[in-house]
Amino acid sequence: MENQLKVQILELERAGASLSPDRKIRDGLDREMQEFAQDFLDSLNDRKAYFSFESMKGKLEQPDKGTMDLHGILNQLDEEMLHQGLNPASGGHLGYIPGGGLYAGALGDYLAAVCNQYAGIYYSGPGAVKLENELIRWLCRIMGFPSAAHGNLTSGGSIANLIAFTTAREAKELKAADFNKQCIYLTSQVHHCVHKAIRICGMREARTRFVAMDDRFRMDPVDLRNKIEEDLELGFEPFIIIGSAGTTDTGAVDPLNELATVAEDYYLWFHVDAAYGGFFILADLEDELGLPLQNKFTGIERADSLAIDPHKGLFLSYGLGAVLIKDTASQYKAHYYRAAYMQDTVQAMEELSASDLSPELTKHFRGLRLWIPLRLYGIEPFKAALEEKILLCRYFYEEIRKMGFEVGSYPDLSVCIYRYVPPQGDADAFNAALVDHVVRDGRMFVSSTTIHQQYWIRIAILSFRTHLREIDLYLEIIREFMKGKV
């Protein structure tokens, strides 16, 4: 019986041997993958930023049907994935908040996957946990947070905001019975993931208060105070102020220092969503008034928590956000759980473990994609690229205005809105047709939004591959559309 069992085990080992290829086979796979990746990168200037498609039906289906060599797999992915929809790696991606895709970051992901280090618990992966914690400490220093602050490297701003709100709820010792008395203060310009996070952390029943904005879409501190006073008089309990350092629609930066003062005066938690705009604090430029651009971020260091995305402002591939939190004890209390089978891990407590500070237990070693580029290049190229994006946005703002377009407020960062109002006809339809023309052309990609019931086009410049030639090409595409129409 024992021999039969061994024979069966060895047969199964042989059947699964292809999952552990030898060096010769790995070298062949590496060459094939590298050739494909390099060809993709070399072709980016010739590839569209957007590929129109009708349906994905019949594509990328039945992944377990038969076997295919890597060459065939890559050809299928190129045709059925990379030639469908948005190409986030393109410098022509000027819609939403553009993605990044640093090659050095991809090498970090490759190494993280090959080594498969576990970044969740210090006992199991001390090097991975220490590396990620050092990145969090570095982020805290950039944003002016104290050395005792910590946080978590997340998959993006959505989870970062969720962790922050859950921590705030814990810090205020709120129970479910308290939620309908709590007041949340924000503007209509906050990212939709904020509302989603509020719902997921159980506070759907809280009183959401939309604070008025100035003509540049920034939260009005006076109206904020008035709303807090109104709520107190009505017996409600002010809970949290959610400010923005770079809104998605317009790139606006709220008056963070004034909001921090209000939060302190009324003992509210102050959270800043800096997922898009936070890293512009590194830019050494002046604003439209000749003042240091960094002044716009004054007060962010007074926040109780903030979300910031390296996969936006540091140009990395999707999947790396961060939350920074001063009240580490409440963050720990909100997320800590110890199962019996993990009792051995309590002996190693030199570093905080990510699994104790977030919803994740299984933790991808995502920090390596940031560590390697920072070690390779230092911070200066990142600062230069951020400053370039701001200046490109200002350049576009001036050029599109010269073409007779109505523009929104002068851009705080690298997003601005614009629309053409024709002498006759429907302005919304005209601008929607322009966006459709750009998307169908495919060389550039832009998106739109609705503000005060009006259709606006957005340009969001954040790809490290977007340069003056791309902005000039986009302006030329607009001019082509306008010929004969006005």
URWOQUI-V216029 format. One record per residue. RES is the residue in three letters. PHI is phi in whole degrees, -180 to 180 (* if undefined). PSI is psi in whole degrees, 0 to 359 (NA if undefined). OMEGA is omega in whole degrees, 0 to 359 (NA if undefined). Layout:
RES/PHI/PSI/OMEGA ; RES/PHI/PSI/OMEGA
//
This chain:
MET/*/317/181 ; GLU/-65/318/180 ; ASN/-64/320/179 ; GLN/-62/321/179 ; LEU/-65/318/179 ; LYS/-64/319/178 ; VAL/-60/315/179 ; GLN/-62/318/180 ; ILE/-63/316/182 ; LEU/-67/325/176 ; GLU/-63/318/179 ; LEU/-68/325/176 ; GLU/-61/315/179 ; ARG/-65/322/181 ; ALA/-66/331/180 ; GLY/-99/9/186 ; ALA/-64/334/181 ; SER/-65/341/179 ; LEU/-73/347/180 ; SER/-127/73/185 ; PRO/-66/154/179 ; ASP/-80/177/186 ; ARG/-59/319/181 ; LYS/-62/315/180 ; ILE/-67/319/178 ; ARG/-61/319/178 ; ASP/-60/319/179 ; GLY/-65/317/178 ; LEU/-64/318/180 ; ASP/-62/316/181 ; ARG/-62/317/180 ; GLU/-63/315/181 ; MET/-68/318/180 ; GLN/-64/319/179 ; GLU/-62/317/179 ; PHE/-64/314/182 ; ALA/-63/316/181 ; GLN/-67/320/177 ; ASP/-63/321/179 ; PHE/-62/311/181 ; LEU/-65/319/180 ; ASP/-67/336/183 ; SER/-94/1/187 ; LEU/-59/323/181 ; ASN/-66/338/180 ; ASP/-100/347/180 ; ARG/-86/149/178 ; LYS/-69/156/172 ; ALA/-82/338/178 ; TYR/-147/132/177 ; PHE/-110/115/178 ; SER/-63/142/179 ; PHE/-147/157/181 ; GLU/-104/318/183 ; SER/-160/150/174 ; MET/-99/8/180 ; LYS/-63/132/180 ; GLY/88/358/180 ; LYS/-110/144/173 ; LEU/55/35/181 ; GLU/-101/165/177 ; GLN/49/64/183 ; PRO/-62/338/183 ; ASP/-97/10/183 ; LYS/-85/105/176 ; GLY/68/188/179 ; THR/-122/158/181 ; MET/-146/144/177 ; ASP/-73/164/186 ; LEU/-62/325/179 ; HIS/-60/315/179 ; GLY/-67/322/178 ; ILE/-62/314/182 ; LEU/-66/322/176 ; ASN/-63/319/178 ; GLN/-64/316/179 ; LEU/-65/321/179 ; ASP/-62/315/184 ; GLU/-77/316/190 ; GLU/-98/350/178 ; MET/-121/305/187 ; LEU/-75/344/177 ; HIS/-107/29/178 ; GLN/-131/124/174 ; GLY/74/210/187 ; LEU/-74/143/174 ; ASN/-109/89/186 ; PRO/-65/342/179 ; ALA/-78/349/185 ; SER/-78/142/172 ; GLY/-69/349/177 ; GLY/-85/2/178 ; HIS/-79/102/182 ; LEU/-120/17/182 ; GLY/-110/169/180 ; TYR/50/226/165 ; ILE/-117/114/189 ; PRO/-58/151/175 ; GLY/-81/180/180 ; GLY/-119/244/178 ; GLY/120/41/178 ; LEU/-56/134/180 ; TYR/-62/319/179 ; ALA/-62/327/175 ; GLY/-66/323/177 ; ALA/-64/324/176 ; LEU/-63/323/176 ; GLY/-62/318/178 ; ASP/-64/319/180 ; TYR/-61/312/181 ; LEU/-66/321/179 ; ALA/-62/321/181 ; ALA/-73/321/180 ; VAL/-67/312/182 ; CYS/-76/333/175 ; ASN/55/41/176 ; GLN/-67/142/179 ; TYR/-93/119/186 ; ALA/-102/17/184 ; GLY/-91/323/186 ; ILE/-132/132/184 ; TYR/-59/320/180 ; TYR/-58/320/185 ; SER/-86/321/183 ; GLY/-135/69/185 ; PRO/-58/321/180 ; GLY/-67/314/181 ; ALA/-64/316/180 ; VAL/-65/316/180 ; LYS/-62/316/180 ; LEU/-59/313/181 ; GLU/-68/323/178 ; ASN/-66/325/177 ; GLU/-66/324/176 ; LEU/-65/320/177 ; ILE/-64/318/178 ; ARG/-64/321/177 ; TRP/-63/316/177 ; LEU/-62/320/178 ; CYS/-61/320/179 ; ARG/-65/318/179 ; ILE/-59/318/185 ; MET/-89/2/176 ; GLY/80/18/178 ; PHE/-80/151/181 ; PRO/-69/162/183 ; SER/-64/336/180 ; ALA/-79/348/179 ; ALA/-71/159/176 ; HIS/-147/216/182 ; GLY/159/221/183 ; ASN/-165/144/170 ; LEU/-88/119/188 ; THR/-112/181/176 ; SER/-78/344/181 ; GLY/168/188/184 ; GLY/-66/331/181 ; SER/-63/311/180 ; ILE/-73/327/177 ; ALA/-60/312/178 ; ASN/-64/321/179 ; LEU/-61/315/179 ; ILE/-63/319/181 ; ALA/-64/315/183 ; PHE/-69/322/178 ; THR/-64/321/178 ; THR/-66/317/178 ; ALA/-61/318/178 ; ARG/-60/319/180 ; GLU/-69/318/181 ; ALA/-61/324/179 ; LYS/-86/0/178 ; GLU/54/45/181 ; LEU/-83/142/174 ; LYS/-112/165/183 ; ALA/-55/323/181 ; ALA/-66/344/182 ; ASP/-90/345/194 ; PHE/-62/321/185 ; ASN/-73/355/176 ; LYS/-99/348/185 ; GLN/-82/148/180 ; CYS/-120/132/179 ; ILE/-113/128/185 ; TYR/-113/125/181 ; LEU/-157/180/175 ; THR/-112/170/179 ; SER/-70/353/182 ; GLN/-94/358/179 ; VAL/-65/153/180 ; HIS/-66/147/184 ; HIS/-63/338/179 ; CYS/-67/339/176 ; VAL/-65/312/179 ; HIS/-63/321/180 ; LYS/-64/317/180 ; ALA/-65/321/177 ; ILE/-60/317/180 ; ARG/-67/315/184 ; ILE/-66/324/181 ; CYS/-81/10/170 ; GLY/95/4/188 ; MET/-105/33/177 ; ARG/-56/327/185 ; GLU/-82/355/179 ; ALA/-67/158/181 ; ARG/-85/110/180 ; THR/-89/125/184 ; ARG/-115/116/179 ; PHE/-88/115/183 ; VAL/-85/144/179 ; ALA/-64/159/180 ; MET/-123/160/174 ; ASP/-83/187/184 ; ASP/-73/359/176 ; ARG/-113/19/174 ; PHE/65/32/178 ; ARG/-107/143/182 ; MET/-59/138/181 ; ASP/-92/110/182 ; PRO/-62/329/180 ; VAL/-67/313/178 ; ASP/-64/326/177 ; LEU/-60/312/178 ; ARG/-60/317/181 ; ASN/-61/318/181 ; LYS/-68/322/177 ; ILE/-63/316/178 ; GLU/-62/317/178 ; GLU/-59/316/183 ; ASP/-67/321/178 ; LEU/-62/319/179 ; GLU/-65/329/181 ; LEU/-86/359/177 ; GLY/92/10/177 ; PHE/-85/170/183 ; GLU/-122/104/177 ; PRO/-57/133/189 ; PHE/-118/306/189 ; ILE/-149/142/171 ; ILE/-109/130/180 ; ILE/-114/106/177 ; GLY/-97/168/180 ; SER/-126/136/171 ; ALA/-113/75/183 ; GLY/106/88/179 ; THR/-76/157/182 ; THR/-70/318/183 ; ASP/-65/312/190 ; THR/-127/353/183 ; GLY/77/15/185 ; ALA/-70/144/175 ; VAL/-111/119/179 ; ASP/-64/159/176 ; PRO/-73/81/192 ; LEU/-61/321/183 ; ASN/-65/319/179 ; GLU/-68/322/178 ; LEU/-66/322/178 ; ALA/-63/321/179 ; THR/-64/316/178 ; VAL/-61/316/181 ; ALA/-60/317/180 ; GLU/-68/321/181 ; ASP/-63/326/184 ; TYR/-110/8/177 ; TYR/61/43/176 ; LEU/-98/154/170 ; TRP/-73/136/179 ; PHE/-115/115/179 ; HIS/-114/140/177 ; VAL/-120/124/172 ; ASP/-89/101/179 ; ALA/-113/27/185 ; ALA/-55/312/179 ; TYR/-82/310/195 ; GLY/-96/352/191 ; GLY/-58/320/185 ; PHE/-73/349/175 ; PHE/-67/351/174 ; ILE/-62/341/179 ; LEU/-79/342/187 ; ALA/-70/133/180 ; ASP/-103/71/182 ; LEU/-131/171/173 ; GLU/-106/153/176 ; ASP/-85/189/184 ; GLU/-67/343/179 ; LEU/-96/3/181 ; GLY/83/10/179 ; LEU/-95/156/178 ; PRO/-57/131/179 ; LEU/-58/328/181 ; GLN/-61/339/178 ; ASN/-59/330/181 ; LYS/-63/338/182 ; PHE/-98/2/178 ; THR/-58/128/182 ; GLY/107/343/180 ; ILE/-66/332/178 ; GLU/-70/347/179 ; ARG/-92/354/180 ; ALA/-66/152/173 ; ASP/-78/330/180 ; SER/-156/157/174 ; LEU/-153/152/175 ; ALA/-108/138/180 ; ILE/-149/136/187 ; ASP/-112/107/171 ; PRO/-60/335/178 ; HIS/-78/2/170 ; LYS/-109/283/188 ; GLY/-71/346/174 ; LEU/-113/13/166 ; PHE/66/25/180 ; LEU/-86/168/176 ; SER/-66/156/179 ; TYR/-53/140/173 ; GLY/120/15/177 ; LEU/-138/101/171 ; GLY/-114/182/178 ; ALA/-154/148/170 ; VAL/-122/135/176 ; LEU/-115/133/186 ; ILE/-139/132/179 ; LYS/-78/322/183 ; ASP/-88/77/183 ; THR/-64/327/181 ; ALA/-61/317/179 ; SER/-71/324/176 ; GLN/-61/316/178 ; TYR/-64/314/182 ; LYS/-63/325/182 ; ALA/-73/334/190 ; HIS/-120/347/185 ; TYR/-70/138/170 ; TYR/-156/136/180 ; ARG/-120/117/177 ; ALA/-87/155/183 ; ALA/-59/321/184 ; TYR/-71/352/179 ; MET/-106/19/185 ; GLN/-62/334/181 ; ASP/-68/337/188 ; THR/-75/344/186 ; VAL/-70/347/182 ; GLN/-75/341/182 ; ALA/-110/98/185 ; MET/-126/18/181 ; GLU/-62/324/179 ; GLU/-119/147/173 ; LEU/-67/139/180 ; SER/-96/135/182 ; ALA/-60/327/182 ; SER/-67/341/177 ; ASP/-89/356/187 ; LEU/-125/12/182 ; SER/-157/172/177 ; PRO/-72/345/186 ; GLU/-83/136/165 ; LEU/-104/305/170 ; THR/-70/119/189 ; LYS/-127/113/174 ; HIS/-64/142/179 ; PHE/-79/67/188 ; ARG/-78/344/183 ; GLY/-67/337/184 ; LEU/-65/333/179 ; ARG/-69/341/175 ; LEU/-96/322/183 ; TRP/-59/312/184 ; ILE/-64/312/177 ; PRO/-61/321/179 ; LEU/-65/320/179 ; ARG/-71/326/180 ; LEU/-72/314/192 ; TYR/-110/341/191 ; GLY/74/185/186 ; ILE/-91/341/188 ; GLU/-60/316/178 ; PRO/-62/327/178 ; PHE/-67/316/178 ; LYS/-61/316/180 ; ALA/-62/317/180 ; ALA/-65/321/178 ; LEU/-64/317/179 ; GLU/-64/321/177 ; GLU/-60/318/182 ; LYS/-65/320/177 ; ILE/-62/314/181 ; LEU/-68/325/176 ; LEU/-63/321/179 ; CYS/-67/318/177 ; ARG/-64/320/178 ; TYR/-62/313/179 ; PHE/-62/317/180 ; TYR/-55/314/181 ; GLU/-70/319/183 ; GLU/-70/320/181 ; ILE/-71/329/176 ; ARG/-67/323/177 ; LYS/-63/334/181 ; MET/-84/5/177 ; GLY/91/10/179 ; PHE/-81/146/170 ; GLU/-79/136/181 ; VAL/-121/157/174 ; GLY/-78/198/180 ; SER/-67/159/179 ; TYR/-57/132/188 ; PRO/-64/131/174 ; ASP/-68/320/186 ; LEU/-130/250/185 ; SER/-128/24/175 ; VAL/-124/136/170 ; CYS/-145/161/181 ; ILE/-118/152/184 ; TYR/-159/156/178 ; ARG/-158/153/177 ; TYR/-105/131/178 ; VAL/-108/102/182 ; PRO/-72/155/179 ; PRO/-58/327/179 ; GLN/-135/157/178 ; GLY/92/178/185 ; ASP/-87/120/183 ; ALA/-65/320/180 ; ASP/-62/315/180 ; ALA/-64/322/180 ; PHE/-62/312/183 ; ASN/-71/326/175 ; ALA/-64/322/178 ; ALA/-66/324/177 ; LEU/-65/314/178 ; VAL/-61/318/179 ; ASP/-61/320/178 ; HIS/-62/316/181 ; VAL/-65/315/182 ; VAL/-66/318/179 ; ARG/-67/325/175 ; ASP/-61/316/170 ; GLY/87/343/182 ; ARG/-67/327/176 ; MET/-125/160/176 ; PHE/-134/127/175 ; VAL/-130/166/180 ; SER/-130/173/183 ; SER/-127/171/175 ; THR/-151/169/177 ; THR/-119/124/180 ; ILE/-131/125/183 ; HIS/53/44/178 ; GLN/63/20/177 ; GLN/-118/145/179 ; TYR/-83/124/178 ; TRP/-125/146/172 ; ILE/-93/143/179 ; ARG/-112/145/163 ; ILE/-122/127/180 ; ALA/-123/112/186 ; ILE/-108/107/181 ; LEU/-149/353/177 ; SER/-72/136/178 ; PHE/-68/348/178 ; ARG/-94/359/178 ; THR/-88/123/182 ; HIS/-132/186/183 ; LEU/-58/323/182 ; ARG/-63/323/179 ; GLU/-69/319/180 ; ILE/-67/319/177 ; ASP/-64/322/178 ; LEU/-64/318/179 ; TYR/-63/318/177 ; LEU/-61/323/179 ; GLU/-68/322/177 ; ILE/-62/320/177 ; ILE/-64/317/179 ; ARG/-61/321/178 ; GLU/-60/317/180 ; PHE/-65/322/186 ; MET/-74/339/182 ; LYS/-60/128/177 ; GLY/79/356/181 ; LYS/-102/339/181 ; VAL/-134/NA/NA
//
